[in-house]
């Protein structure tokens, strides 16, 4: 698979904290804080209770009229 084809694919349906942070261009701790405050819904999976985020929920933070916290 060429890099060009890979870059055009959508990210997986469930994102890790690091993937969500990279997508939103914020620090992973920011994503964790948003999950704790309920701004970004998170699902806990596995015995370690790792957070996963639905791609649609992460993308919804980037929609016009829905500023990220701290933006005015």
N, CA, C and O atoms as a GROMACS GRO file, in nm:
protein
  288
    1UNK      N    1   0.086  -0.117   0.000
    1UNK     CA    2   0.000   0.000   0.000
    1UNK      C    3   0.090   0.123   0.000
    1UNK      O    4   0.183   0.133   0.080
    2UNK      N    5   0.064   0.215  -0.087
    2UNK     CA    6   0.146   0.335  -0.092
    2UNK      C    7   0.104   0.431   0.017
    2UNK      O    8  -0.007   0.425   0.068
    3UNK      N    9   0.194   0.520   0.052
    3UNK     CA   10   0.167   0.618   0.158
    3UNK      C   11   0.050   0.707   0.117
    3UNK      O   12  -0.032   0.743   0.202
    4UNK      N   13   0.041   0.743  -0.010
    4UNK     CA   14  -0.067   0.829  -0.057
    4UNK      C   15  -0.203   0.764  -0.032
    4UNK      O   16  -0.295   0.832   0.013
    5UNK      N   17  -0.216   0.636  -0.060
    5UNK     CA   18  -0.343   0.568  -0.037
    5UNK      C   19  -0.375   0.560   0.111
    5UNK      O   20  -0.491   0.575   0.151
    6UNK      N   21  -0.273   0.536   0.194
    6UNK     CA   22  -0.295   0.527   0.337
    6UNK      C   23  -0.342   0.661   0.393
    6UNK      O   24  -0.434   0.664   0.476
    7UNK      N   25  -0.282   0.772   0.351
    7UNK     CA   26  -0.318   0.904   0.403
    7UNK      C   27  -0.460   0.943   0.366
    7UNK      O   28  -0.522   1.021   0.438
    8UNK      N   29  -0.512   0.891   0.259
    8UNK     CA   30  -0.648   0.927   0.216
    8UNK      C   31  -0.755   0.849   0.290
    8UNK      O   32  -0.872   0.887   0.285
    9UNK      N   33  -0.718   0.742   0.357
    9UNK     CA   34  -0.817   0.663   0.428
    9UNK      C   35  -0.860   0.736   0.554
    9UNK      O   36  -0.784   0.812   0.614
   10UNK      N   37  -0.985   0.711   0.594
   10UNK     CA   38  -1.033   0.768   0.719
   10UNK      C   39  -0.968   0.695   0.835
   10UNK      O   40  -0.932   0.577   0.824
   11UNK      N   41  -0.951   0.766   0.947
   11UNK     CA   42  -0.897   0.698   1.064
   11UNK      C   43  -0.994   0.591   1.112
   11UNK      O   44  -1.110   0.589   1.070
   12UNK      N   45  -0.949   0.502   1.199
   12UNK     CA   46  -1.038   0.395   1.246
   12UNK      C   47  -1.159   0.452   1.318
   12UNK      O   48  -1.159   0.568   1.359
   13UNK      N   49  -1.263   0.370   1.334
   13UNK     CA   50  -1.387   0.416   1.397
   13UNK      C   51  -1.365   0.455   1.542
   13UNK      O   52  -1.429   0.548   1.591
   14UNK      N   53  -1.276   0.386   1.613
   14UNK     CA   54  -1.243   0.421   1.751
   14UNK      C   55  -1.098   0.467   1.757
   14UNK      O   56  -1.007   0.399   1.709
   15UNK      N   57  -1.077   0.582   1.817
   15UNK     CA   58  -0.944   0.640   1.826
   15UNK      C   59  -0.890   0.628   1.968
   15UNK      O   60  -0.965   0.635   2.065
   16UNK      N   61  -0.760   0.610   1.979
   16UNK     CA   62  -0.694   0.615   2.109
   16UNK      C   63  -0.684   0.761   2.152
   16UNK      O   64  -0.713   0.852   2.075
   17UNK      N   65  -0.643   0.781   2.275
   17UNK     CA   66  -0.623   0.918   2.325
   17UNK      C   67  -0.518   0.989   2.240
   17UNK      O   68  -0.537   1.105   2.204
   18UNK      N   69  -0.410   0.922   2.208
   18UNK     CA   70  -0.303   0.983   2.128
   18UNK      C   71  -0.352   1.017   1.988
   18UNK      O   72  -0.319   1.123   1.935
   19UNK      N   73  -0.430   0.929   1.926
   19UNK     CA   74  -0.481   0.955   1.792
   19UNK      C   75  -0.578   1.072   1.792
   19UNK      O   76  -0.574   1.157   1.703
   20UNK      N   77  -0.665   1.078   1.894
   20UNK     CA   78  -0.760   1.189   1.903
   20UNK      C   79  -0.686   1.321   1.924
   20UNK      O   80  -0.721   1.423   1.865
   21UNK      N   81  -0.583   1.318   2.007
   21UNK     CA   82  -0.504   1.439   2.032
   21UNK      C   83  -0.435   1.487   1.906
   21UNK      O   84  -0.434   1.607   1.876
   22UNK      N   85  -0.378   1.395   1.832
   22UNK     CA   86  -0.310   1.432   1.708
   22UNK      C   87  -0.411   1.489   1.607
   22UNK      O   88  -0.382   1.588   1.540
   23UNK      N   89  -0.527   1.428   1.598
   23UNK     CA   90  -0.631   1.473   1.505
   23UNK      C   91  -0.676   1.615   1.541
   23UNK      O   92  -0.701   1.697   1.452
   24UNK      N   93  -0.688   1.644   1.671
   24UNK     CA   94  -0.735   1.775   1.718
   24UNK      C   95  -0.622   1.876   1.738
   24UNK      O   96  -0.646   1.993   1.767
   25UNK      N   97  -0.497   1.830   1.722
   25UNK     CA   98  -0.380   1.914   1.739
   25UNK      C   99  -0.372   1.970   1.882
   25UNK      O  100  -0.347   2.089   1.901
   26UNK      N  101  -0.394   1.884   1.980
   26UNK     CA  102  -0.383   1.920   2.121
   26UNK      C  103  -0.302   1.814   2.193
   26UNK      O  104  -0.272   1.709   2.136
   27UNK      N  105  -0.266   1.840   2.316
   27UNK     CA  106  -0.190   1.744   2.397
   27UNK      C  107  -0.284   1.632   2.443
   27UNK      O  108  -0.402   1.657   2.467
   28UNK      N  109  -0.234   1.510   2.456
   28UNK     CA  110  -0.319   1.400   2.504
   28UNK      C  111  -0.385   1.428   2.640
   28UNK      O  112  -0.497   1.384   2.664
   29UNK      N  113  -0.316   1.502   2.728
   29UNK     CA  114  -0.378   1.536   2.856
   29UNK      C  115  -0.501   1.624   2.837
   29UNK      O  116  -0.596   1.615   2.916
   30UNK      N  117  -0.501   1.706   2.734
   30UNK     CA  118  -0.618   1.789   2.705
   30UNK      C  119  -0.736   1.701   2.667
   30UNK      O  120  -0.848   1.725   2.711
   31UNK      N  121  -0.712   1.600   2.585
   31UNK     CA  122  -0.818   1.507   2.547
   31UNK      C  123  -0.870   1.434   2.670
   31UNK      O  124  -0.991   1.415   2.685
   32UNK      N  125  -0.781   1.393   2.758
   32UNK     CA  126  -0.824   1.325   2.881
   32UNK      C  127  -0.911   1.418   2.967
   32UNK      O  128  -1.012   1.375   3.022
   33UNK      N  129  -0.870   1.544   2.978
   33UNK     CA  130  -0.948   1.640   3.056
   33UNK      C  131  -1.086   1.661   2.994
   33UNK      O  132  -1.186   1.668   3.067
   34UNK      N  133  -1.093   1.671   2.863
   34UNK     CA  134  -1.222   1.689   2.796
   34UNK      C  135  -1.311   1.567   2.819
   34UNK      O  136  -1.432   1.580   2.832
   35UNK      N  137  -1.251   1.449   2.823
   35UNK     CA  138  -1.328   1.328   2.850
   35UNK      C  139  -1.380   1.329   2.994
   35UNK      O  140  -1.495   1.292   3.018
   36UNK      N  141  -1.297   1.370   3.088
   36UNK     CA  142  -1.338   1.374   3.229
   36UNK      C  143  -1.449   1.474   3.253
   36UNK      O  144  -1.536   1.451   3.337
   37UNK      N  145  -1.448   1.586   3.181
   37UNK     CA  146  -1.550   1.690   3.200
   37UNK      C  147  -1.675   1.663   3.117
   37UNK      O  148  -1.775   1.733   3.132
   38UNK      N  149  -1.670   1.563   3.030
   38UNK     CA  150  -1.787   1.529   2.949
   38UNK      C  151  -1.796   1.600   2.816
   38UNK      O  152  -1.893   1.580   2.742
   39UNK      N  153  -1.698   1.684   2.784
   39UNK     CA  154  -1.700   1.753   2.656
   39UNK      C  155  -1.683   1.655   2.539
   39UNK      O  156  -1.743   1.673   2.433
   40UNK      N  157  -1.601   1.554   2.560
   40UNK     CA  158  -1.574   1.454   2.458
   40UNK      C  159  -1.608   1.316   2.514
   40UNK      O  160  -1.538   1.267   2.603
   41UNK      N  161  -1.715   1.254   2.464
   41UNK     CA  162  -1.752   1.122   2.516
   41UNK      C  163  -1.641   1.020   2.494
   41UNK      O  164  -1.580   1.015   2.387
   42UNK      N  165  -1.616   0.940   2.596
   42UNK     CA  166  -1.513   0.837   2.589
   42UNK      C  167  -1.572   0.704   2.631
   42UNK      O  168  -1.666   0.697   2.710
   43UNK      N  169  -1.516   0.599   2.577
   43UNK     CA  170  -1.555   0.462   2.610
   43UNK      C  171  -1.434   0.395   2.671
   43UNK      O  172  -1.324   0.405   2.618
   44UNK      N  173  -1.454   0.327   2.783
   44UNK     CA  174  -1.345   0.259   2.851
   44UNK      C  175  -1.349   0.111   2.811
   44UNK      O  176  -1.453   0.045   2.822
   45UNK      N  177  -1.235   0.061   2.764
   45UNK     CA  178  -1.230  -0.077   2.716
   45UNK      C  179  -1.115  -0.152   2.782
   45UNK      O  180  -1.018  -0.092   2.828
   46UNK      N  181  -1.128  -0.282   2.784
   46UNK     CA  182  -1.021  -0.370   2.831
   46UNK      C  183  -0.999  -0.364   2.980
   46UNK      O  184  -1.059  -0.283   3.051
   47UNK      N  185  -0.913  -0.452   3.028
   47UNK     CA  186  -0.887  -0.460   3.172
   47UNK      C  187  -0.817  -0.335   3.226
   47UNK      O  188  -0.830  -0.304   3.345
   48UNK      N  189  -0.744  -0.263   3.141
   48UNK     CA  190  -0.678  -0.139   3.185
   48UNK      C  191  -0.771  -0.019   3.177
   48UNK      O  192  -0.735   0.091   3.220
   49UNK      N  193  -0.890  -0.040   3.123
   49UNK     CA  194  -0.991   0.066   3.109
   49UNK      C  195  -0.940   0.182   3.024
   49UNK      O  196  -0.962   0.298   3.056
   50UNK      N  197  -0.870   0.148   2.915
   50UNK     CA  198  -0.819   0.250   2.824
   50UNK      C  199  -0.935   0.326   2.760
   50UNK      O  200  -1.041   0.269   2.735
   51UNK      N  201  -0.913   0.453   2.735
   51UNK     CA  202  -1.015   0.535   2.670
   51UNK      C  203  -1.010   0.516   2.520
   51UNK      O  204  -0.903   0.505   2.460
   52UNK      N  205  -1.128   0.514   2.459
   52UNK     CA  206  -1.141   0.517   2.314
   52UNK      C  207  -1.247   0.621   2.281
   52UNK      O  208  -1.342   0.642   2.356
   53UNK      N  209  -1.228   0.685   2.167
   53UNK     CA  210  -1.316   0.793   2.125
   53UNK      C  211  -1.371   0.763   1.987
   53UNK      O  212  -1.297   0.724   1.897
   54UNK      N  213  -1.501   0.781   1.970
   54UNK     CA  214  -1.560   0.762   1.838
   54UNK      C  215  -1.510   0.872   1.746
   54UNK      O  216  -1.505   0.989   1.784
   55UNK      N  217  -1.475   0.835   1.625
   55UNK     CA  218  -1.425   0.931   1.526
   55UNK      C  219  -1.524   1.044   1.506
   55UNK      O  220  -1.485   1.160   1.494
   56UNK      N  221  -1.653   1.011   1.502
   56UNK     CA  222  -1.757   1.112   1.480
   56UNK      C  223  -1.760   1.214   1.594
   56UNK      O  224  -1.780   1.333   1.570
   57UNK      N  225  -1.740   1.168   1.717
   57UNK     CA  226  -1.740   1.260   1.831
   57UNK      C  227  -1.621   1.355   1.824
   57UNK      O  228  -1.634   1.474   1.854
   58UNK      N  229  -1.505   1.302   1.786
   58UNK     CA  230  -1.385   1.385   1.774
   58UNK      C  231  -1.403   1.486   1.661
   58UNK      O  232  -1.370   1.604   1.678
   59UNK      N  233  -1.454   1.441   1.547
   59UNK     CA  234  -1.475   1.531   1.434
   59UNK      C  235  -1.576   1.640   1.467
   59UNK      O  236  -1.566   1.752   1.416
   60UNK      N  237  -1.674   1.609   1.553
   60UNK     CA  238  -1.777   1.708   1.584
   60UNK      C  239  -1.719   1.828   1.658
   60UNK      O  240  -1.777   1.937   1.654
   61UNK      N  241  -1.606   1.811   1.726
   61UNK     CA  242  -1.544   1.925   1.792
   61UNK      C  243  -1.486   2.025   1.693
   61UNK      O  244  -1.459   2.139   1.729
   62UNK      N  245  -1.468   1.983   1.571
   62UNK     CA  246  -1.408   2.071   1.469
   62UNK      C  247  -1.512   2.138   1.381
   62UNK      O  248  -1.476   2.212   1.290
   63UNK      N  249  -1.640   2.113   1.405
   63UNK     CA  250  -1.744   2.173   1.321
   63UNK      C  251  -1.756   2.321   1.350
   63UNK      O  252  -1.737   2.363   1.465
   64UNK      N  253  -1.786   2.401   1.249
   64UNK     CA  254  -1.803   2.545   1.271
   64UNK      C  255  -1.915   2.571   1.372
   64UNK      O  256  -2.017   2.502   1.373
   65UNK      N  257  -1.894   2.671   1.456
   65UNK     CA  258  -1.992   2.704   1.557
   65UNK      C  259  -1.977   2.622   1.684
   65UNK      O  260  -2.052   2.642   1.780
   66UNK      N  261  -1.882   2.531   1.688
   66UNK     CA  262  -1.857   2.449   1.806
   66UNK      C  263  -1.710   2.467   1.845
   66UNK      O  264  -1.629   2.377   1.824
   67UNK      N  265  -1.676   2.584   1.903
   67UNK     CA  266  -1.534   2.608   1.934
   67UNK      C  267  -1.483   2.516   2.042
   67UNK      O  268  -1.557   2.473   2.130
   68UNK      N  269  -1.355   2.487   2.034
   68UNK     CA  270  -1.291   2.408   2.138
   68UNK      C  271  -1.281   2.494   2.263
   68UNK      O  272  -1.277   2.616   2.253
   69UNK      N  273  -1.279   2.434   2.379
   69UNK     CA  274  -1.267   2.512   2.503
   69UNK      C  275  -1.146   2.604   2.500
   69UNK      O  276  -1.039   2.566   2.453
   70UNK      N  277  -1.165   2.724   2.548
   70UNK     CA  278  -1.057   2.822   2.548
   70UNK      C  279  -1.054   2.907   2.424
   70UNK      O  280  -0.978   3.004   2.419
   71UNK      N  281  -1.134   2.875   2.323
   71UNK     CA  282  -1.140   2.957   2.202
   71UNK      C  283  -1.259   3.050   2.211
   71UNK      O  284  -1.365   3.013   2.261
   72UNK      N  285  -1.240   3.171   2.161
   72UNK     CA  286  -1.348   3.268   2.164
   72UNK      C  287  -1.376   3.320   2.025
   72UNK      O  288  -1.464   3.403   2.007
   0.00000   0.00000   0.00000
